[in-house]
Amino acid sequence: MKILGIDPGLKATGYGFIDCTNGTIKLIETGTIEPKQKDLIQYRLNKIYIILDDLIKQHKPEVMVIEKLYSHHNHPITSSILGHVRGVICMLCAQRSVELAEFSPKRIRKSVAGNGNASKIQVKRLVAEILGVDAQKLTLDASDALALALGYANINRC
């Protein structure tokens, strides 16, 4: 089963494709989409849409995994901005007939790191170790995306 984890963001959207077959997990591709910050929001969203659509066409994942939306009382605008990117992702799921799964960050961290309160750096190190990649080469957005894919695989016992 091919799983695509996506860590949505307007500044940087991380993505990570893994293949989970017979209990073996392999990294397919990971990266970060970084639209130009000076571009208007519609062009930034379009760039994310175009790149993710191309990646989905290329790798044909069976499921796409994103974090559940949450809003922090000190940063209410953040959830609104994330909602735009999540909308693009949800639309791509519908257009490409890909199952969409959502999990809380704590559930993913617990599944991957054994601790729902693990830091992003701890999760990044574990993701790199599990997939046999150099942690230095992973952005935090890419490692978060891979953690989502790995968490889905663990939770669903792929």
TORVO-141911 format. One record per atom (N, C-alpha, C): residue number from 1; chain; atom name; y, x, z. Coordinates in nm, 2 decimals, padded with zeros to 4 digits. Atoms other than C-alpha are relative to their C-alpha. Layout:
BEGIN
seq,mol,atom,y,x,z
NUM,A,CA,Y,X,Z;
...
***
This chain:
BEGIN
seq,mol,atom,y,x,z
1,A,N,-00.12,00.08,00.00;
1,A,CA,00.00,00.00,00.00;
1,A,C,00.12,00.09,00.00;
2,A,N,-00.12,-00.07,00.00;
2,A,CA,00.34,00.13,-00.09;
2,A,C,00.11,-00.08,00.08;
3,A,N,-00.10,00.06,-00.09;
3,A,CA,00.61,00.07,00.17;
3,A,C,00.13,00.07,-00.02;
4,A,N,-00.13,-00.06,00.01;
4,A,CA,00.98,00.12,00.13;
4,A,C,00.08,-00.04,00.12;
5,A,N,-00.08,00.02,-00.11;
5,A,CA,01.19,00.16,00.44;
5,A,C,00.15,00.03,-00.04;
6,A,N,-00.14,-00.02,00.04;
6,A,CA,01.57,00.12,00.40;
6,A,C,00.09,-00.01,00.13;
7,A,N,-00.10,00.00,-00.11;
7,A,CA,01.84,00.21,00.65;
7,A,C,00.13,-00.03,-00.06;
8,A,N,-00.12,00.03,00.08;
8,A,CA,02.14,00.02,00.51;
8,A,C,00.13,00.05,00.07;
9,A,N,-00.13,-00.04,-00.04;
9,A,CA,02.49,00.15,00.53;
9,A,C,00.09,00.01,-00.12;
10,A,N,-00.09,-00.01,00.11;
10,A,CA,02.80,00.14,00.32;
10,A,C,00.04,00.14,-00.03;
11,A,N,-00.02,-00.14,00.02;
11,A,CA,02.87,00.51,00.38;
11,A,C,-00.12,00.07,-00.05;
12,A,N,00.12,-00.06,00.04;
12,A,CA,02.51,00.61,00.34;
12,A,C,-00.12,-00.10,00.03;
13,A,N,00.12,00.08,-00.01;
13,A,CA,02.19,00.41,00.28;
13,A,C,-00.12,00.09,-00.02;
14,A,N,00.12,-00.08,00.00;
14,A,CA,01.87,00.59,00.36;
14,A,C,-00.11,-00.08,-00.06;
15,A,N,00.12,00.07,00.05;
15,A,CA,01.55,00.51,00.18;
15,A,C,-00.12,00.10,00.01;
16,A,N,00.12,-00.08,00.00;
16,A,CA,01.19,00.63,00.21;
16,A,C,-00.12,-00.08,-00.04;
17,A,N,00.12,00.06,00.05;
17,A,CA,00.88,00.54,00.02;
17,A,C,-00.12,00.08,00.06;
18,A,N,00.12,-00.06,-00.04;
18,A,CA,00.54,00.60,00.17;
18,A,C,-00.12,-00.08,-00.06;
19,A,N,00.12,00.07,00.04;
19,A,CA,00.19,00.52,00.06;
19,A,C,-00.10,00.01,00.11;
20,A,N,00.10,00.01,-00.11;
20,A,CA,-00.06,00.40,00.32;
20,A,C,-00.13,-00.06,-00.06;
21,A,N,00.12,00.04,00.06;
21,A,CA,-00.41,00.39,00.19;
21,A,C,-00.12,00.06,00.09;
22,A,N,00.12,-00.04,-00.08;
22,A,CA,-00.73,00.39,00.41;
22,A,C,00.04,00.08,00.12;
23,A,N,-00.04,-00.07,-00.12;
23,A,CA,-00.54,00.51,00.71;
23,A,C,00.07,00.13,-00.02;
24,A,N,-00.07,-00.12,00.03;
24,A,CA,-00.38,00.80,00.53;
24,A,C,00.14,-00.03,-00.05;
25,A,N,-00.14,00.03,00.04;
25,A,CA,00.00,00.81,00.50;
25,A,C,00.05,00.12,-00.08;
26,A,N,-00.06,-00.10,00.08;
26,A,CA,00.17,01.01,00.23;
26,A,C,00.14,-00.03,-00.04;
27,A,N,-00.14,00.02,00.05;
27,A,CA,00.54,01.06,00.15;
27,A,C,00.00,00.00,-00.15;
28,A,N,-00.02,00.01,00.15;
28,A,CA,00.63,00.95,-00.20;
28,A,C,00.14,00.06,-00.03;
29,A,N,-00.14,-00.04,00.03;
29,A,CA,01.01,00.99,-00.20;
29,A,C,00.09,-00.04,00.11;
30,A,N,-00.10,00.04,-00.10;
30,A,CA,01.30,00.99,00.04;
30,A,C,00.14,00.05,-00.05;
31,A,N,-00.14,-00.05,00.03;
31,A,CA,01.68,01.03,00.01;
31,A,C,00.10,-00.09,00.06;
32,A,N,-00.12,00.08,-00.05;
32,A,CA,02.02,00.89,00.08;
32,A,C,00.09,-00.03,-00.11;
33,A,N,-00.09,00.05,00.10;
33,A,CA,02.25,00.69,-00.14;
33,A,C,00.14,00.01,00.07;
34,A,N,-00.14,-00.02,-00.06;
34,A,CA,02.62,00.79,-00.07;
34,A,C,00.10,-00.04,-00.10;
35,A,N,-00.11,00.04,00.09;
35,A,CA,02.87,00.58,-00.26;
35,A,C,00.13,00.08,00.04;
36,A,N,-00.13,-00.06,-00.03;
36,A,CA,03.22,00.73,-00.29;
36,A,C,00.08,-00.09,00.10;
37,A,N,-00.07,00.07,-00.10;
37,A,CA,03.42,00.63,00.02;
37,A,C,00.13,-00.06,-00.05;
38,A,N,-00.12,00.05,00.05;
38,A,CA,03.73,00.58,-00.18;
38,A,C,-00.01,-00.12,-00.09;
39,A,N,00.02,00.12,00.09;
39,A,CA,03.57,00.32,-00.41;
39,A,C,00.01,-00.13,00.08;
40,A,N,-00.01,00.14,-00.05;
40,A,CA,03.63,-00.05,-00.35;
40,A,C,-00.15,-00.04,00.04;
41,A,N,00.13,00.04,-00.05;
41,A,CA,03.35,-00.23,-00.16;
41,A,C,-00.10,-00.05,-00.11;
42,A,N,00.09,00.06,00.10;
42,A,CA,03.21,-00.41,-00.47;
42,A,C,-00.06,00.11,-00.08;
43,A,N,00.06,-00.11,00.08;
43,A,CA,03.16,-00.07,-00.65;
43,A,C,-00.10,00.08,00.09;
44,A,N,00.10,-00.07,-00.08;
44,A,CA,02.99,00.08,-00.35;
44,A,C,-00.13,-00.08,00.01;
45,A,N,00.12,00.08,00.00;
45,A,CA,02.76,-00.21,-00.32;
45,A,C,-00.08,00.00,-00.13;
46,A,N,00.06,-00.01,00.13;
46,A,CA,02.69,-00.20,-00.69;
46,A,C,-00.08,00.13,-00.02;
47,A,N,00.07,-00.13,00.01;
47,A,CA,02.60,00.17,-00.67;
47,A,C,-00.13,-00.01,00.08;
48,A,N,00.12,00.01,-00.08;
48,A,CA,02.35,00.10,-00.39;
48,A,C,-00.10,-00.09,-00.07;
49,A,N,00.09,00.10,00.08;
49,A,CA,02.21,-00.20,-00.59;
49,A,C,-00.07,00.07,-00.11;
50,A,N,00.06,-00.06,00.12;
50,A,CA,02.16,00.00,-00.91;
50,A,C,-00.10,00.11,00.04;
51,A,N,00.09,-00.11,-00.04;
51,A,CA,02.00,00.30,-00.74;
51,A,C,-00.13,-00.06,00.06;
52,A,N,00.12,00.06,-00.06;
52,A,CA,01.76,00.09,-00.52;
52,A,C,-00.08,-00.07,-00.10;
53,A,N,00.08,00.07,00.11;
53,A,CA,01.67,-00.13,-00.82;
53,A,C,-00.08,00.10,-00.08;
54,A,N,00.07,-00.10,00.08;
54,A,CA,01.58,00.18,-01.02;
54,A,C,-00.12,00.05,00.07;
55,A,N,00.11,-00.06,-00.09;
55,A,CA,01.37,00.32,-00.73;
55,A,C,-00.11,-00.11,00.01;
56,A,N,00.10,00.11,-00.02;
56,A,CA,01.19,-00.02,-00.68;
56,A,C,-00.08,-00.01,-00.13;
57,A,N,00.07,00.01,00.13;
57,A,CA,01.11,-00.04,-01.06;
57,A,C,-00.09,00.12,-00.01;
58,A,N,00.08,-00.12,00.02;
58,A,CA,00.98,00.32,-01.05;
58,A,C,-00.12,00.00,00.09;
59,A,N,00.11,-00.01,-00.10;
59,A,CA,00.77,00.30,-00.73;
59,A,C,-00.08,-00.12,00.03;
60,A,N,00.07,00.13,-00.02;
60,A,CA,00.68,-00.07,-00.71;
60,A,C,-00.06,-00.02,00.14;
61,A,N,00.05,00.02,-00.14;
61,A,CA,00.66,-00.11,-00.33;
61,A,C,-00.05,-00.15,00.02;
62,A,N,00.05,00.14,-00.03;
62,A,CA,00.47,-00.41,-00.19;
62,A,C,00.08,-00.06,00.11;
63,A,N,-00.09,00.05,-00.11;
63,A,CA,00.70,-00.44,00.11;
63,A,C,00.12,00.09,00.02;
64,A,N,-00.12,-00.07,-00.04;
64,A,CA,01.05,-00.34,00.20;
64,A,C,00.03,-00.03,00.14;
65,A,N,-00.03,00.02,-00.14;
65,A,CA,01.14,-00.29,00.56;
65,A,C,00.14,00.04,00.04;
66,A,N,-00.13,-00.03,-00.05;
66,A,CA,01.48,-00.31,00.72;
66,A,C,00.01,-00.03,00.15;
67,A,N,-00.02,00.04,-00.14;
67,A,CA,01.62,-00.33,01.07;
67,A,C,00.06,-00.14,00.01;
68,A,N,-00.06,00.13,-00.02;
68,A,CA,01.71,-00.67,01.21;
68,A,C,00.15,00.03,00.03;
69,A,N,-00.15,-00.01,-00.02;
69,A,CA,02.09,-00.72,01.22;
69,A,C,00.03,-00.02,00.14;
70,A,N,-00.05,00.01,-00.13;
70,A,CA,02.25,-00.67,01.55;
70,A,C,00.15,00.02,00.00;
71,A,N,-00.14,-00.02,-00.01;
71,A,CA,02.61,-00.68,01.66;
71,A,C,00.04,00.05,00.14;
72,A,N,-00.04,-00.06,-00.13;
72,A,CA,02.76,-00.46,01.93;
72,A,C,00.14,-00.06,00.03;
73,A,N,-00.12,00.07,-00.03;
73,A,CA,03.05,-00.63,02.11;
73,A,C,00.12,00.09,-00.02;
74,A,N,-00.11,-00.10,00.02;
74,A,CA,03.27,-00.31,02.08;
74,A,C,00.02,00.02,-00.15;
75,A,N,-00.01,-00.03,00.14;
75,A,CA,03.21,-00.29,01.70;
75,A,C,-00.05,-00.12,-00.09;
76,A,N,00.04,00.12,00.07;
76,A,CA,03.19,-00.64,01.55;
76,A,C,00.01,00.01,-00.15;
77,A,N,-00.01,-00.02,00.15;
77,A,CA,03.30,-00.53,01.20;
77,A,C,-00.12,00.07,-00.06;
78,A,N,00.12,-00.08,00.05;
78,A,CA,03.00,-00.30,01.17;
78,A,C,-00.11,-00.09,-00.05;
79,A,N,00.10,00.09,00.04;
79,A,CA,02.76,-00.59,01.15;
79,A,C,00.04,-00.08,-00.12;
80,A,N,-00.05,00.07,00.12;
80,A,CA,02.97,-00.76,00.89;
80,A,C,-00.02,00.09,-00.12;
81,A,N,00.02,-00.09,00.11;
81,A,CA,02.97,-00.45,00.67;
81,A,C,-00.14,00.02,-00.03;
82,A,N,00.14,-00.01,00.02;
82,A,CA,02.60,-00.40,00.72;
82,A,C,-00.06,-00.12,-00.07;
83,A,N,00.05,00.12,00.06;
83,A,CA,02.55,-00.76,00.62;
83,A,C,00.02,00.00,-00.15;
84,A,N,-00.02,-00.01,00.14;
84,A,CA,02.69,-00.69,00.28;
84,A,C,-00.11,00.08,-00.07;
85,A,N,00.11,-00.08,00.05;
85,A,CA,02.44,-00.41,00.22;
85,A,C,-00.13,-00.07,00.01;
86,A,N,00.12,00.07,-00.02;
86,A,CA,02.16,-00.61,00.37;
86,A,C,-00.02,-00.11,-00.11;
87,A,N,00.00,00.10,00.10;
87,A,CA,02.25,-00.89,00.13;
87,A,C,-00.05,00.05,-00.14;
88,A,N,00.04,-00.06,00.13;
88,A,CA,02.21,-00.66,-00.17;
88,A,C,-00.16,00.03,00.01;
89,A,N,00.14,-00.03,-00.02;
89,A,CA,01.87,-00.55,-00.03;
89,A,C,-00.09,-00.13,-00.01;
90,A,N,00.07,00.13,00.00;
90,A,CA,01.75,-00.91,00.03;
90,A,C,00.00,-00.06,-00.14;
91,A,N,00.00,00.04,00.13;
91,A,CA,01.86,-01.00,-00.32;
91,A,C,-00.10,00.07,-00.09;
92,A,N,00.09,-00.08,00.08;
92,A,CA,01.66,-00.71,-00.47;
92,A,C,-00.15,-00.04,00.03;
93,A,N,00.14,00.04,-00.04;
93,A,CA,01.35,-00.83,-00.27;
93,A,C,-00.04,-00.13,-00.08;
94,A,N,00.03,00.12,00.07;
94,A,CA,01.38,-01.17,-00.43;
94,A,C,-00.01,00.02,-00.15;
95,A,N,00.00,-00.02,00.14;
95,A,CA,01.45,-01.04,-00.78;
95,A,C,-00.13,00.08,-00.04;
96,A,N,00.12,-00.08,00.03;
96,A,CA,01.16,-00.79,-00.77;
96,A,C,-00.13,-00.05,00.06;
97,A,N,00.12,00.06,-00.06;
97,A,CA,00.92,-01.01,-00.58;
97,A,C,-00.07,00.10,00.10;
98,A,N,00.05,-00.10,-00.10;
98,A,CA,00.89,-00.76,-00.29;
98,A,C,00.01,-00.07,00.13;
99,A,N,-00.01,00.05,-00.14;
99,A,CA,00.80,-00.88,00.06;
99,A,C,00.10,00.07,00.08;
100,A,N,-00.10,-00.06,-00.09;
100,A,CA,01.08,-00.83,00.31;
100,A,C,-00.05,-00.01,00.15;
101,A,N,00.04,00.00,-00.14;
101,A,CA,01.00,-00.73,00.67;
101,A,C,00.12,00.05,00.08;
102,A,N,-00.11,-00.05,-00.08;
102,A,CA,01.25,-00.69,00.95;
102,A,C,-00.05,00.02,00.14;
103,A,N,00.03,-00.04,-00.14;
103,A,CA,01.21,-00.52,01.29;
103,A,C,00.12,00.05,00.07;
104,A,N,-00.11,-00.06,-00.09;
104,A,CA,01.43,-00.43,01.58;
104,A,C,-00.01,00.15,00.00;
105,A,N,00.01,-00.15,-00.01;
105,A,CA,01.52,-00.06,01.61;
105,A,C,-00.09,00.04,00.11;
106,A,N,00.08,-00.04,-00.11;
106,A,CA,01.35,-00.05,01.95;
106,A,C,-00.15,-00.01,-00.03;
107,A,N,00.15,00.02,00.03;
107,A,CA,01.02,-00.19,01.81;
107,A,C,-00.04,00.11,-00.10;
108,A,N,00.03,-00.11,00.09;
108,A,CA,01.03,00.07,01.53;
108,A,C,-00.02,00.13,00.07;
109,A,N,00.00,-00.13,-00.08;
109,A,CA,01.11,00.36,01.77;
109,A,C,-00.13,00.00,00.09;
110,A,N,00.12,00.00,-00.08;
110,A,CA,00.83,00.25,02.00;
110,A,C,-00.12,00.02,-00.08;
111,A,N,00.12,-00.02,00.08;
111,A,CA,00.58,00.23,01.72;
111,A,C,-00.01,00.14,-00.05;
112,A,N,00.01,-00.13,00.05;
112,A,CA,00.67,00.57,01.58;
112,A,C,00.00,00.11,00.11;
113,A,N,-00.02,-00.11,-00.10;
113,A,CA,00.78,00.77,01.89;
113,A,C,-00.07,-00.03,00.13;
114,A,N,00.06,00.04,-00.13;
114,A,CA,00.60,00.57,02.17;
114,A,C,00.11,-00.03,00.10;
115,A,N,-00.10,00.03,-00.09;
115,A,CA,00.94,00.51,02.32;
115,A,C,00.11,-00.07,-00.07;
116,A,N,-00.10,00.08,00.07;
116,A,CA,01.18,00.23,02.22;
116,A,C,00.14,00.05,00.02;
117,A,N,-00.13,-00.05,-00.02;
117,A,CA,01.47,00.43,02.35;
117,A,C,00.01,00.15,-00.05;
118,A,N,-00.01,-00.13,00.06;
118,A,CA,01.40,00.75,02.16;
118,A,C,00.12,00.02,-00.08;
119,A,N,-00.12,-00.03,00.07;
119,A,CA,01.70,00.92,02.01;
119,A,C,-00.03,00.01,-00.15;
120,A,N,00.02,-00.01,00.14;
120,A,CA,01.76,00.94,01.64;
120,A,C,-00.06,00.14,-00.03;
121,A,N,00.05,-00.14,00.02;
121,A,CA,01.69,01.32,01.66;
121,A,C,-00.15,00.01,00.03;
122,A,N,00.14,00.01,-00.03;
122,A,CA,01.36,01.26,01.83;
122,A,C,-00.08,-00.07,-00.10;
123,A,N,00.07,00.07,00.11;
123,A,CA,01.26,01.01,01.57;
123,A,C,-00.01,00.08,-00.12;
124,A,N,00.00,-00.08,00.12;
124,A,CA,01.36,01.24,01.29;
124,A,C,-00.10,00.11,00.01;
125,A,N,00.10,-00.11,-00.02;
125,A,CA,01.15,01.53,01.44;
125,A,C,-00.15,-00.06,-00.02;
126,A,N,00.13,00.06,00.01;
126,A,CA,00.85,01.29,01.47;
126,A,C,-00.04,-00.04,-00.14;
127,A,N,00.02,00.04,00.14;
127,A,CA,00.89,01.15,01.12;
127,A,C,-00.04,00.12,-00.08;
128,A,N,00.03,-00.12,00.07;
128,A,CA,00.90,01.50,00.98;
128,A,C,-00.14,00.05,00.03;
129,A,N,00.14,-00.05,-00.04;
129,A,CA,00.59,01.60,01.17;
129,A,C,-00.11,-00.08,-00.05;
130,A,N,00.11,00.10,00.05;
130,A,CA,00.39,01.29,01.08;
130,A,C,-00.02,00.02,-00.15;
131,A,N,00.00,-00.01,00.14;
131,A,CA,00.48,01.34,00.71;
131,A,C,-00.01,00.14,-00.06;
132,A,N,00.01,-00.14,00.04;
132,A,CA,00.46,01.72,00.70;
132,A,C,00.11,00.05,-00.08;
133,A,N,-00.11,-00.05,00.07;
133,A,CA,00.81,01.78,00.59;
133,A,C,00.09,00.07,00.09;
134,A,N,-00.10,-00.07,-00.08;
134,A,CA,01.09,02.00,00.71;
134,A,C,00.11,-00.09,00.05;
135,A,N,-00.10,00.09,-00.06;
135,A,CA,01.31,01.81,00.95;
135,A,C,00.14,00.03,-00.05;
136,A,N,-00.13,-00.04,00.04;
136,A,CA,01.61,02.01,00.83;
136,A,C,00.04,-00.06,-00.13;
137,A,N,-00.03,00.05,00.14;
137,A,CA,01.58,01.86,00.48;
137,A,C,00.02,-00.15,00.01;
138,A,N,-00.02,00.14,-00.01;
138,A,CA,01.60,01.50,00.61;
138,A,C,00.13,-00.03,00.06;
139,A,N,-00.12,00.05,-00.06;
139,A,CA,01.92,01.32,00.67;
139,A,C,-00.04,-00.10,00.11;
140,A,N,00.04,00.10,-00.10;
140,A,CA,01.93,01.09,00.97;
140,A,C,-00.02,-00.14,-00.06;
141,A,N,00.02,00.12,00.07;
141,A,CA,01.96,00.80,00.73;
141,A,C,-00.14,-00.01,-00.06;
142,A,N,00.13,-00.01,00.06;
142,A,CA,01.65,00.91,00.54;
142,A,C,-00.11,-00.01,00.10;
143,A,N,00.11,00.00,-00.11;
143,A,CA,01.45,00.97,00.86;
143,A,C,-00.01,-00.14,00.06;
144,A,N,00.01,00.13,-00.05;
144,A,CA,01.55,00.63,00.99;
144,A,C,-00.07,-00.10,-00.09;
145,A,N,00.07,00.08,00.10;
145,A,CA,01.43,00.47,00.67;
145,A,C,-00.15,00.03,00.00;
146,A,N,00.15,-00.04,00.00;
146,A,CA,01.10,00.66,00.68;
146,A,C,-00.06,-00.05,00.13;
147,A,N,00.05,00.06,-00.13;
147,A,CA,01.07,00.55,01.05;
147,A,C,-00.03,-00.15,-00.02;
148,A,N,00.02,00.14,00.03;
148,A,CA,01.10,00.19,00.93;
148,A,C,-00.13,-00.02,-00.07;
149,A,N,00.13,00.01,00.07;
149,A,CA,00.82,00.24,00.68;
149,A,C,-00.12,00.04,00.08;
150,A,N,00.11,-00.04,-00.08;
150,A,CA,00.60,00.43,00.92;
150,A,C,-00.03,-00.11,00.11;
151,A,N,00.02,00.11,-00.10;
151,A,CA,00.66,00.16,01.19;
151,A,C,-00.07,-00.12,-00.05;
152,A,N,00.07,00.11,00.07;
152,A,CA,00.56,-00.11,00.95;
152,A,C,-00.15,00.03,-00.02;
153,A,N,00.14,-00.04,00.02;
153,A,CA,00.24,00.08,00.87;
153,A,C,-00.07,00.00,00.13;
154,A,N,00.07,00.00,-00.13;
154,A,CA,00.16,00.13,01.24;
154,A,C,-00.02,-00.14,00.05;
155,A,N,00.00,00.14,-00.05;
155,A,CA,00.24,-00.23,01.34;
155,A,C,-00.11,-00.08,-00.08;
156,A,N,00.09,00.07,00.08;
156,A,CA,00.03,-00.36,01.05;
156,A,C,-00.13,00.07,-00.02;
157,A,N,00.13,-00.08,00.00;
157,A,CA,-00.25,-00.10,01.09;
157,A,C,-00.04,00.02,-00.14;
158,A,N,00.04,-00.03,00.14;
158,A,CA,-00.24,00.00,00.72;
158,A,C,-00.10,00.11,00.00;
***
